[in-house]
Amino acid sequence: MSLSKQQLLQTQDIVKSFGNRQIISGISADFPPSSVTAILGPSGCGKTSFLNILAGLIPADSGRLIGFPQLSFSYSFQDPRLLPWLSCLDNILFALSGLDDEKTSRERALRFITAAGLEAYTAFKPLQLSGGMRRRLSLARAFSYPSDVLLLDEAFASVDLKLRIDLMDLFSLLWREEKRTTIFVTHDVQDALYLADRILVFSSRPARLLDTFSIDTSRETRRYGSKDFSELEERLYRMILS
């Protein structure tokens, strides 16, 4: 089933525990189509578990997923998780191996490799690339698969500031090509303000939805660390640090 432009994805009262430890406590939220939603919260609060429930990788203990079970997903992790024995091109082609048309798959793979600035490295294997290039390849691979929903799990974390901004700018460039419904988790307020159309703020574990914020400023005009969002930034920091 393809995600229609009008289809609103929702969660209702999602609860999840691992053993005696509750991770998620009754989260209800909606995710508009063709939007970028950030899930912001402190490290270890349950953001990744929630993302895995949306993708169907782990089950919720209770609650409902509306729209999600019928959809396809592509996932970009904090760890690039590239196949080390395959070239850049073949890593993406492997992700596209379920598509019927081999010629179309190759053209699509090359298009996203070029967008990621890796066209000169198509035959290189991951260990021959820098860390930043591996992360760019991981993003290109996630975007290349024509899924309904793109999930990003701390995909911009654990790198220096310049590389993080470069990666987020690459995300914006790739996103404009297809305007994929995207949900990404982060503990970084600035990342959320730079990329998201909407921000869901989770509490510390067990995660509860504290509030939802919409950002109407176009992504193309935003500047990382801009004072334009200083009031919202202060409010978000207070919420996740409380």
PyRosetta script that sets phi, psi and omega in degrees:
from pyrosetta import init, pose_from_sequence

init()
pose = pose_from_sequence("MSLSKQQLLQTQDIVKSFGNRQIISGISADFPPSSVTAILGPSGCGKTSFLNILAGLIPADSGRLIGFPQLSFSYSFQDPRLLPWLSCLDNILFALSGLDDEKTSRERALRFITAAGLEAYTAFKPLQLSGGMRRRLSLARAFSYPSDVLLLDEAFASVDLKLRIDLMDLFSLLWREEKRTTIFVTHDVQDALYLADRILVFSSRPARLLDTFSIDTSRETRRYGSKDFSELEERLYRMILS")
pose.set_psi(1, 129.6)
pose.set_omega(1, 177.8)
pose.set_phi(2, -88.0)
pose.set_psi(2, 151.6)
pose.set_omega(2, 179.2)
pose.set_phi(3, -81.8)
pose.set_psi(3, 114.8)
pose.set_omega(3, -179.7)
pose.set_phi(4, -75.7)
pose.set_psi(4, 161.0)
pose.set_omega(4, -178.8)
pose.set_phi(5, -64.4)
pose.set_psi(5, -21.4)
pose.set_omega(5, -177.0)
pose.set_phi(6, -99.6)
pose.set_psi(6, -8.0)
pose.set_omega(6, -171.1)
pose.set_phi(7, -76.5)
pose.set_psi(7, 121.8)
pose.set_omega(7, 178.2)
pose.set_phi(8, -96.8)
pose.set_psi(8, 123.9)
pose.set_omega(8, 177.3)
pose.set_phi(9, -89.1)
pose.set_psi(9, 141.2)
pose.set_omega(9, -175.7)
pose.set_phi(10, -140.3)
pose.set_psi(10, 152.3)
pose.set_omega(10, 165.4)
pose.set_phi(11, -120.4)
pose.set_psi(11, 145.8)
pose.set_omega(11, 179.7)
pose.set_phi(12, -130.5)
pose.set_psi(12, 114.2)
pose.set_omega(12, 172.4)
pose.set_phi(13, 52.6)
pose.set_psi(13, 48.5)
pose.set_omega(13, 179.6)
pose.set_phi(14, -72.3)
pose.set_psi(14, 128.7)
pose.set_omega(14, 179.1)
pose.set_phi(15, -128.3)
pose.set_psi(15, 137.1)
pose.set_omega(15, 178.1)
pose.set_phi(16, -147.0)
pose.set_psi(16, 134.2)
pose.set_omega(16, 173.7)
pose.set_phi(17, -129.6)
pose.set_psi(17, 152.8)
pose.set_omega(17, 169.1)
pose.set_phi(18, -118.3)
pose.set_psi(18, 107.5)
pose.set_omega(18, -173.0)
pose.set_phi(19, 64.9)
pose.set_psi(19, -128.7)
pose.set_omega(19, -179.8)
pose.set_phi(20, -90.2)
pose.set_psi(20, 2.6)
pose.set_omega(20, -175.3)
pose.set_phi(21, -102.9)
pose.set_psi(21, 112.9)
pose.set_omega(21, 177.8)
pose.set_phi(22, -78.0)
pose.set_psi(22, 132.1)
pose.set_omega(22, -177.6)
pose.set_phi(23, -104.0)
pose.set_psi(23, -42.0)
pose.set_omega(23, -176.5)
pose.set_phi(24, -128.7)
pose.set_psi(24, 134.1)
pose.set_omega(24, -173.0)
pose.set_phi(25, -124.6)
pose.set_psi(25, 86.0)
pose.set_omega(25, 168.5)
pose.set_phi(26, 67.0)
pose.set_psi(26, 52.9)
pose.set_omega(26, -177.8)
pose.set_phi(27, -89.4)
pose.set_psi(27, 123.8)
pose.set_omega(27, 173.6)
pose.set_phi(28, -118.4)
pose.set_psi(28, 127.6)
pose.set_omega(28, -177.2)
pose.set_phi(29, -156.2)
pose.set_psi(29, 161.7)
pose.set_omega(29, 174.6)
pose.set_phi(30, -125.9)
pose.set_psi(30, 156.6)
pose.set_omega(30, -173.9)
pose.set_phi(31, -135.1)
pose.set_psi(31, 98.7)
pose.set_omega(31, -177.9)
pose.set_phi(32, -63.4)
pose.set_psi(32, 148.5)
pose.set_omega(32, 178.5)
pose.set_phi(33, -66.6)
pose.set_psi(33, 151.4)
pose.set_omega(33, 177.3)
pose.set_phi(34, 56.1)
pose.set_psi(34, 34.8)
pose.set_omega(34, 178.0)
pose.set_phi(35, -126.1)
pose.set_psi(35, 164.1)
pose.set_omega(35, 175.6)
pose.set_phi(36, -111.9)
pose.set_psi(36, 115.1)
pose.set_omega(36, -178.8)
pose.set_phi(37, -111.0)
pose.set_psi(37, 125.5)
pose.set_omega(37, 175.0)
pose.set_phi(38, -96.4)
pose.set_psi(38, 136.3)
pose.set_omega(38, 169.9)
pose.set_phi(39, -105.2)
pose.set_psi(39, 110.2)
pose.set_omega(39, -173.1)
pose.set_phi(40, -109.1)
pose.set_psi(40, 134.7)
pose.set_omega(40, 177.6)
pose.set_phi(41, -177.6)
pose.set_psi(41, 168.0)
pose.set_omega(41, -178.5)
pose.set_phi(42, -65.4)
pose.set_psi(42, 156.5)
pose.set_omega(42, 178.7)
pose.set_phi(43, -58.5)
pose.set_psi(43, 138.3)
pose.set_omega(43, 176.6)
pose.set_phi(44, 79.0)
pose.set_psi(44, 11.7)
pose.set_omega(44, -174.8)
pose.set_phi(45, -84.3)
pose.set_psi(45, -11.1)
pose.set_omega(45, -179.1)
pose.set_phi(46, 116.4)
pose.set_psi(46, 8.9)
pose.set_omega(46, -177.8)
pose.set_phi(47, -62.4)
pose.set_psi(47, -46.6)
pose.set_omega(47, -178.3)
pose.set_phi(48, -65.6)
pose.set_psi(48, -40.0)
pose.set_omega(48, 177.3)
pose.set_phi(49, -60.9)
pose.set_psi(49, -40.3)
pose.set_omega(49, 178.2)
pose.set_phi(50, -63.8)
pose.set_psi(50, -43.3)
pose.set_omega(50, 178.5)
pose.set_phi(51, -61.6)
pose.set_psi(51, -41.6)
pose.set_omega(51, 179.2)
pose.set_phi(52, -65.8)
pose.set_psi(52, -31.9)
pose.set_omega(52, 175.2)
pose.set_phi(53, -67.6)
pose.set_psi(53, -42.6)
pose.set_omega(53, 178.3)
pose.set_phi(54, -58.9)
pose.set_psi(54, -39.5)
pose.set_omega(54, -177.4)
pose.set_phi(55, -79.4)
pose.set_psi(55, -7.9)
pose.set_omega(55, -178.1)
pose.set_phi(56, 80.2)
pose.set_psi(56, 14.6)
pose.set_omega(56, -179.6)
pose.set_phi(57, -78.5)
pose.set_psi(57, -30.8)
pose.set_omega(57, 173.0)
pose.set_phi(58, -135.0)
pose.set_psi(58, 150.8)
pose.set_omega(58, -179.0)
pose.set_phi(59, -86.7)
pose.set_psi(59, 150.0)
pose.set_omega(59, 168.2)
pose.set_phi(60, -76.3)
pose.set_psi(60, 152.9)
pose.set_omega(60, 174.8)
pose.set_phi(61, -73.6)
pose.set_psi(61, -34.9)
pose.set_omega(61, 177.1)
pose.set_phi(62, -159.0)
pose.set_psi(62, 168.4)
pose.set_omega(62, -176.8)
pose.set_phi(63, 104.1)
pose.set_psi(63, 176.6)
pose.set_omega(63, -175.5)
pose.set_phi(64, -128.0)
pose.set_psi(64, 142.7)
pose.set_omega(64, 168.5)
pose.set_phi(65, -107.1)
pose.set_psi(65, 121.5)
pose.set_omega(65, -178.5)
pose.set_phi(66, -108.8)
pose.set_psi(66, 116.5)
pose.set_omega(66, -180.0)
pose.set_phi(67, 94.9)
pose.set_psi(67, -36.0)
pose.set_omega(67, -174.5)
pose.set_phi(68, -62.8)
pose.set_psi(68, -44.2)
pose.set_omega(68, -173.0)
pose.set_phi(69, -60.7)
pose.set_psi(69, -21.8)
pose.set_omega(69, -177.5)
pose.set_phi(70, -89.7)
pose.set_psi(70, -0.5)
pose.set_omega(70, -170.1)
pose.set_phi(71, -106.1)
pose.set_psi(71, 165.1)
pose.set_omega(71, 174.6)
pose.set_phi(72, -104.4)
pose.set_psi(72, 152.3)
pose.set_omega(72, -174.4)
pose.set_phi(73, -130.7)
pose.set_psi(73, 147.7)
pose.set_omega(73, 163.3)
pose.set_phi(74, -122.1)
pose.set_psi(74, 149.6)
pose.set_omega(74, -167.5)
pose.set_phi(75, -132.7)
pose.set_psi(75, 131.5)
pose.set_omega(75, 172.3)
pose.set_phi(76, -119.4)
pose.set_psi(76, 123.3)
pose.set_omega(76, -173.9)
pose.set_phi(77, -99.7)
pose.set_psi(77, 166.7)
pose.set_omega(77, 174.2)
pose.set_phi(78, -60.8)
pose.set_psi(78, -41.1)
pose.set_omega(78, 171.1)
pose.set_phi(79, -85.7)
pose.set_psi(79, 123.4)
pose.set_omega(79, -174.6)
pose.set_phi(80, -55.7)
pose.set_psi(80, -29.6)
pose.set_omega(80, 176.0)
pose.set_phi(81, 56.0)
pose.set_psi(81, 42.7)
pose.set_omega(81, 176.4)
pose.set_phi(82, -81.0)
pose.set_psi(82, 154.8)
pose.set_omega(82, 177.7)
pose.set_phi(83, -85.1)
pose.set_psi(83, 112.4)
pose.set_omega(83, -168.9)
pose.set_phi(84, -68.1)
pose.set_psi(84, -20.4)
pose.set_omega(84, -178.2)
pose.set_phi(85, -88.8)
pose.set_psi(85, -2.0)
pose.set_omega(85, -179.7)
pose.set_phi(86, -109.5)
pose.set_psi(86, 150.6)
pose.set_omega(86, 175.5)
pose.set_phi(87, -70.9)
pose.set_psi(87, 171.6)
pose.set_omega(87, 175.0)
pose.set_phi(88, -53.4)
pose.set_psi(88, -50.5)
pose.set_omega(88, -178.4)
pose.set_phi(89, -62.1)
pose.set_psi(89, -43.9)
pose.set_omega(89, -177.0)
pose.set_phi(90, -70.6)
pose.set_psi(90, -27.8)
pose.set_omega(90, 173.7)
pose.set_phi(91, -61.0)
pose.set_psi(91, -41.8)
pose.set_omega(91, 179.3)
pose.set_phi(92, -74.3)
pose.set_psi(92, -41.3)
pose.set_omega(92, 178.4)
pose.set_phi(93, -61.2)
pose.set_psi(93, -34.0)
pose.set_omega(93, 176.7)
pose.set_phi(94, -61.5)
pose.set_psi(94, -41.8)
pose.set_omega(94, 178.1)
pose.set_phi(95, -65.3)
pose.set_psi(95, -25.8)
pose.set_omega(95, -177.9)
pose.set_phi(96, -97.8)
pose.set_psi(96, 9.1)
pose.set_omega(96, -172.5)
pose.set_phi(97, -65.3)
pose.set_psi(97, -18.5)
pose.set_omega(97, 178.8)
pose.set_phi(98, -81.3)
pose.set_psi(98, -7.9)
pose.set_omega(98, 179.5)
pose.set_phi(99, -78.9)
pose.set_psi(99, 151.2)
pose.set_omega(99, -172.8)
pose.set_phi(100, -76.1)
pose.set_psi(100, -39.5)
pose.set_omega(100, -170.1)
pose.set_phi(101, -95.7)
pose.set_psi(101, 108.9)
pose.set_omega(101, -177.4)
pose.set_phi(102, -64.8)
pose.set_psi(102, -39.0)
pose.set_omega(102, -179.7)
pose.set_phi(103, -64.8)
pose.set_psi(103, -44.6)
pose.set_omega(103, 179.0)
pose.set_phi(104, -63.4)
pose.set_psi(104, -40.1)
pose.set_omega(104, 179.0)
pose.set_phi(105, -60.8)
pose.set_psi(105, -44.2)
pose.set_omega(105, -179.5)
pose.set_phi(106, -65.8)
pose.set_psi(106, -41.8)
pose.set_omega(106, 178.8)
pose.set_phi(107, -63.3)
pose.set_psi(107, -40.1)
pose.set_omega(107, 179.8)
pose.set_phi(108, -66.7)
pose.set_psi(108, -43.6)
pose.set_omega(108, 179.4)
pose.set_phi(109, -59.8)
pose.set_psi(109, -45.9)
pose.set_omega(109, -179.1)
pose.set_phi(110, -66.1)
pose.set_psi(110, -34.8)
pose.set_omega(110, 179.2)
pose.set_phi(111, -63.6)
pose.set_psi(111, -42.2)
pose.set_omega(111, -178.7)
pose.set_phi(112, -77.7)
pose.set_psi(112, -31.8)
pose.set_omega(112, 173.6)
pose.set_phi(113, -62.4)
pose.set_psi(113, -42.1)
pose.set_omega(113, 178.8)
pose.set_phi(114, -64.8)
pose.set_psi(114, -42.9)
pose.set_omega(114, 178.6)
pose.set_phi(115, -60.9)
pose.set_psi(115, -31.8)
pose.set_omega(115, 179.4)
pose.set_phi(116, -83.6)
pose.set_psi(116, 1.0)
pose.set_omega(116, 179.2)
pose.set_phi(117, 73.5)
pose.set_psi(117, 26.6)
pose.set_omega(117, -176.6)
pose.set_phi(118, -115.3)
pose.set_psi(118, 19.4)
pose.set_omega(118, -175.2)
pose.set_phi(119, -63.3)
pose.set_psi(119, -25.0)
pose.set_omega(119, 179.0)
pose.set_phi(120, -83.9)
pose.set_psi(120, -1.1)
pose.set_omega(120, -174.0)
pose.set_phi(121, -123.3)
pose.set_psi(121, 21.8)
pose.set_omega(121, -174.5)
pose.set_phi(122, -60.3)
pose.set_psi(122, -30.9)
pose.set_omega(122, -178.2)
pose.set_phi(123, -91.5)
pose.set_psi(123, -5.4)
pose.set_omega(123, -178.9)
pose.set_phi(124, -75.7)
pose.set_psi(124, 146.3)
pose.set_omega(124, 173.7)
pose.set_phi(125, -91.7)
pose.set_psi(125, 158.7)
pose.set_omega(125, -173.4)
pose.set_phi(126, -52.6)
pose.set_psi(126, -39.3)
pose.set_omega(126, -177.9)
pose.set_phi(127, -68.9)
pose.set_psi(127, -13.1)
pose.set_omega(127, 176.4)
pose.set_phi(128, -89.5)
pose.set_psi(128, -2.0)
pose.set_omega(128, -178.1)
pose.set_phi(129, -103.7)
pose.set_psi(129, 157.1)
pose.set_omega(129, 172.3)
pose.set_phi(130, -72.5)
pose.set_psi(130, 167.0)
pose.set_omega(130, 178.6)
pose.set_phi(131, -59.6)
pose.set_psi(131, -41.7)
pose.set_omega(131, 179.2)
pose.set_phi(132, -65.0)
pose.set_psi(132, -37.6)
pose.set_omega(132, 178.8)
pose.set_phi(133, -67.7)
pose.set_psi(133, -36.4)
pose.set_omega(133, 177.1)
pose.set_phi(134, -64.7)
pose.set_psi(134, -38.3)
pose.set_omega(134, 178.1)
pose.set_phi(135, -67.5)
pose.set_psi(135, -38.9)
pose.set_omega(135, 176.4)
pose.set_phi(136, -63.2)
pose.set_psi(136, -40.1)
pose.set_omega(136, 177.7)
pose.set_phi(137, -64.4)
pose.set_psi(137, -39.2)
pose.set_omega(137, 178.3)
pose.set_phi(138, -62.4)
pose.set_psi(138, -42.2)
pose.set_omega(138, 177.0)
pose.set_phi(139, -64.8)
pose.set_psi(139, -44.5)
pose.set_omega(139, 179.5)
pose.set_phi(140, -60.7)
pose.set_psi(140, -40.2)
pose.set_omega(140, 179.1)
pose.set_phi(141, -63.9)
pose.set_psi(141, -43.9)
pose.set_omega(141, 179.9)
pose.set_phi(142, -63.1)
pose.set_psi(142, -42.3)
pose.set_omega(142, 179.9)
pose.set_phi(143, -70.7)
pose.set_psi(143, -31.6)
pose.set_omega(143, -173.7)
pose.set_phi(144, -66.3)
pose.set_psi(144, -32.2)
pose.set_omega(144, 178.8)
pose.set_phi(145, -73.1)
pose.set_psi(145, 123.9)
pose.set_omega(145, -173.0)
pose.set_phi(146, -78.6)
pose.set_psi(146, 64.6)
pose.set_omega(146, -179.4)
pose.set_phi(147, -81.3)
pose.set_psi(147, 168.1)
pose.set_omega(147, 174.4)
pose.set_phi(148, -77.7)
pose.set_psi(148, -36.0)
pose.set_omega(148, -173.8)
pose.set_phi(149, -132.7)
pose.set_psi(149, 136.5)
pose.set_omega(149, 175.3)
pose.set_phi(150, -106.4)
pose.set_psi(150, 129.0)
pose.set_omega(150, 178.7)
pose.set_phi(151, -114.4)
pose.set_psi(151, 132.3)
pose.set_omega(151, 179.4)
pose.set_phi(152, -124.2)
pose.set_psi(152, 123.1)
pose.set_omega(152, -179.0)
pose.set_phi(153, -109.8)
pose.set_psi(153, 97.7)
pose.set_omega(153, -179.7)
pose.set_phi(154, 49.6)
pose.set_psi(154, 42.2)
pose.set_omega(154, -173.9)
pose.set_phi(155, -69.1)
pose.set_psi(155, -12.9)
pose.set_omega(155, -177.8)
pose.set_phi(156, -113.7)
pose.set_psi(156, 10.0)
pose.set_omega(156, -173.6)
pose.set_phi(157, -87.5)
pose.set_psi(157, 167.9)
pose.set_omega(157, 171.5)
pose.set_phi(158, 61.1)
pose.set_psi(158, 30.5)
pose.set_omega(158, 173.5)
pose.set_phi(159, -133.8)
pose.set_psi(159, 164.9)
pose.set_omega(159, 179.9)
pose.set_phi(160, -68.9)
pose.set_psi(160, 164.6)
pose.set_omega(160, -171.2)
pose.set_phi(161, -59.7)
pose.set_psi(161, -44.7)
pose.set_omega(161, -178.0)
pose.set_phi(162, -61.2)
pose.set_psi(162, -44.8)
pose.set_omega(162, 179.9)
pose.set_phi(163, -66.2)
pose.set_psi(163, -37.5)
pose.set_omega(163, 179.1)
pose.set_phi(164, -62.2)
pose.set_psi(164, -44.2)
pose.set_omega(164, 178.4)
pose.set_phi(165, -65.5)
pose.set_psi(165, -40.1)
pose.set_omega(165, 177.3)
pose.set_phi(166, -59.4)
pose.set_psi(166, -42.7)
pose.set_omega(166, -179.7)
pose.set_phi(167, -66.1)
pose.set_psi(167, -41.0)
pose.set_omega(167, 179.2)
pose.set_phi(168, -68.1)
pose.set_psi(168, -36.0)
pose.set_omega(168, 175.4)
pose.set_phi(169, -65.7)
pose.set_psi(169, -37.1)
pose.set_omega(169, 175.2)
pose.set_phi(170, -63.7)
pose.set_psi(170, -43.1)
pose.set_omega(170, 176.1)
pose.set_phi(171, -54.9)
pose.set_psi(171, -48.6)
pose.set_omega(171, -178.4)
pose.set_phi(172, -60.6)
pose.set_psi(172, -41.0)
pose.set_omega(172, 178.7)
pose.set_phi(173, -62.4)
pose.set_psi(173, -47.6)
pose.set_omega(173, -179.7)
pose.set_phi(174, -67.9)
pose.set_psi(174, -37.8)
pose.set_omega(174, -178.6)
pose.set_phi(175, -62.7)
pose.set_psi(175, -38.0)
pose.set_omega(175, -178.5)
pose.set_phi(176, -62.9)
pose.set_psi(176, -23.0)
pose.set_omega(176, -179.6)
pose.set_phi(177, -65.2)
pose.set_psi(177, -39.4)
pose.set_omega(177, -173.5)
pose.set_phi(178, -132.7)
pose.set_psi(178, -6.8)
pose.set_omega(178, 178.7)
pose.set_phi(179, 49.1)
pose.set_psi(179, 52.6)
pose.set_omega(179, -179.3)
pose.set_phi(180, -69.6)
pose.set_psi(180, 136.7)
pose.set_omega(180, 171.2)
pose.set_phi(181, -58.2)
pose.set_psi(181, 121.5)
pose.set_omega(181, -171.8)
pose.set_phi(182, -128.0)
pose.set_psi(182, 137.3)
pose.set_omega(182, 174.9)
pose.set_phi(183, -128.0)
pose.set_psi(183, 121.7)
pose.set_omega(183, 179.5)
pose.set_phi(184, -129.5)
pose.set_psi(184, 144.1)
pose.set_omega(184, 179.1)
pose.set_phi(185, -103.8)
pose.set_psi(185, 143.8)
pose.set_omega(185, -179.8)
pose.set_phi(186, -157.4)
pose.set_psi(186, 155.6)
pose.set_omega(186, 169.7)
pose.set_phi(187, -107.4)
pose.set_psi(187, 6.8)
pose.set_omega(187, -175.0)
pose.set_phi(188, -104.8)
pose.set_psi(188, 115.2)
pose.set_omega(188, -177.6)
pose.set_phi(189, -60.5)
pose.set_psi(189, -42.7)
pose.set_omega(189, -177.3)
pose.set_phi(190, -63.1)
pose.set_psi(190, -39.5)
pose.set_omega(190, 178.4)
pose.set_phi(191, -61.5)
pose.set_psi(191, -44.4)
pose.set_omega(191, -179.9)
pose.set_phi(192, -62.4)
pose.set_psi(192, -43.7)
pose.set_omega(192, -179.2)
pose.set_phi(193, -67.4)
pose.set_psi(193, -31.0)
pose.set_omega(193, -177.4)
pose.set_phi(194, -75.0)
pose.set_psi(194, -32.7)
pose.set_omega(194, -169.9)
pose.set_phi(195, -113.2)
pose.set_psi(195, -29.2)
pose.set_omega(195, -164.0)
pose.set_phi(196, -86.7)
pose.set_psi(196, 148.5)
pose.set_omega(196, 165.8)
pose.set_phi(197, -85.2)
pose.set_psi(197, -31.4)
pose.set_omega(197, 179.3)
pose.set_phi(198, -139.6)
pose.set_psi(198, 146.6)
pose.set_omega(198, 178.1)
pose.set_phi(199, -123.8)
pose.set_psi(199, 122.8)
pose.set_omega(199, 171.5)
pose.set_phi(200, -99.1)
pose.set_psi(200, 127.1)
pose.set_omega(200, -177.8)
pose.set_phi(201, -103.9)
pose.set_psi(201, 119.7)
pose.set_omega(201, 178.1)
pose.set_phi(202, -97.3)
pose.set_psi(202, 148.4)
pose.set_omega(202, 174.8)
pose.set_phi(203, -79.8)
pose.set_psi(203, 175.3)
pose.set_omega(203, 169.9)
pose.set_phi(204, -65.2)
pose.set_psi(204, 165.1)
pose.set_omega(204, -174.6)
pose.set_phi(205, -62.2)
pose.set_psi(205, 137.6)
pose.set_omega(205, -2.7)
pose.set_phi(206, -74.1)
pose.set_psi(206, 136.5)
pose.set_omega(206, -172.6)
pose.set_phi(207, -64.1)
pose.set_psi(207, 130.2)
pose.set_omega(207, 168.8)
pose.set_phi(208, -124.0)
pose.set_psi(208, 153.3)
pose.set_omega(208, 176.5)
pose.set_phi(209, -82.0)
pose.set_psi(209, 113.1)
pose.set_omega(209, -178.3)
pose.set_phi(210, -83.1)
pose.set_psi(210, -39.7)
pose.set_omega(210, -177.4)
pose.set_phi(211, -170.5)
pose.set_psi(211, 164.7)
pose.set_omega(211, 177.0)
pose.set_phi(212, -129.0)
pose.set_psi(212, 134.6)
pose.set_omega(212, -179.3)
pose.set_phi(213, -125.5)
pose.set_psi(213, 140.1)
pose.set_omega(213, 174.9)
pose.set_phi(214, -105.7)
pose.set_psi(214, 143.5)
pose.set_omega(214, 177.7)
pose.set_phi(215, -120.7)
pose.set_psi(215, 114.8)
pose.set_omega(215, -175.1)
pose.set_phi(216, -90.4)
pose.set_psi(216, -16.7)
pose.set_omega(216, -179.9)
pose.set_phi(217, -64.0)
pose.set_psi(217, 133.1)
pose.set_omega(217, -178.3)
pose.set_phi(218, -62.7)
pose.set_psi(218, 143.8)
pose.set_omega(218, -178.1)
pose.set_phi(219, -61.7)
pose.set_psi(219, -33.2)
pose.set_omega(219, -176.1)
pose.set_phi(220, -66.7)
pose.set_psi(220, -25.3)
pose.set_omega(220, -176.6)
pose.set_phi(221, -97.6)
pose.set_psi(221, -2.9)
pose.set_omega(221, -177.5)
pose.set_phi(222, -78.1)
pose.set_psi(222, 152.4)
pose.set_omega(222, 175.0)
pose.set_phi(223, -125.3)
pose.set_psi(223, 135.1)
pose.set_omega(223, -178.9)
pose.set_phi(224, -62.8)
pose.set_psi(224, 128.8)
pose.set_omega(224, -179.4)
pose.set_phi(225, 78.5)
pose.set_psi(225, 10.9)
pose.set_omega(225, -178.7)
pose.set_phi(226, -61.1)
pose.set_psi(226, 145.2)
pose.set_omega(226, 176.9)
pose.set_phi(227, -77.7)
pose.set_psi(227, -3.9)
pose.set_omega(227, -179.3)
pose.set_phi(228, -60.8)
pose.set_psi(228, -27.5)
pose.set_omega(228, -177.9)
pose.set_phi(229, -109.8)
pose.set_psi(229, 24.2)
pose.set_omega(229, -172.0)
pose.set_phi(230, -60.4)
pose.set_psi(230, -39.8)
pose.set_omega(230, -179.5)
pose.set_phi(231, -66.5)
pose.set_psi(231, -45.4)
pose.set_omega(231, 178.5)
pose.set_phi(232, -66.7)
pose.set_psi(232, -39.3)
pose.set_omega(232, 179.3)
pose.set_phi(233, -59.2)
pose.set_psi(233, -46.3)
pose.set_omega(233, 179.4)
pose.set_phi(234, -61.4)
pose.set_psi(234, -41.2)
pose.set_omega(234, -179.9)
pose.set_phi(235, -65.4)
pose.set_psi(235, -41.9)
pose.set_omega(235, 179.8)
pose.set_phi(236, -64.6)
pose.set_psi(236, -41.8)
pose.set_omega(236, 178.6)
pose.set_phi(237, -62.1)
pose.set_psi(237, -42.2)
pose.set_omega(237, 178.9)
pose.set_phi(238, -60.4)
pose.set_psi(238, -39.0)
pose.set_omega(238, -176.8)
pose.set_phi(239, -68.7)
pose.set_psi(239, -45.2)
pose.set_omega(239, -174.8)
pose.set_phi(240, -80.8)
pose.set_psi(240, -16.0)
pose.set_omega(240, 178.6)
pose.set_phi(241, -95.8)
pose.set_psi(241, -6.8)
pose.set_omega(241, -176.3)
pose.set_phi(242, -77.3)
pose.dump_pdb("model.pdb")
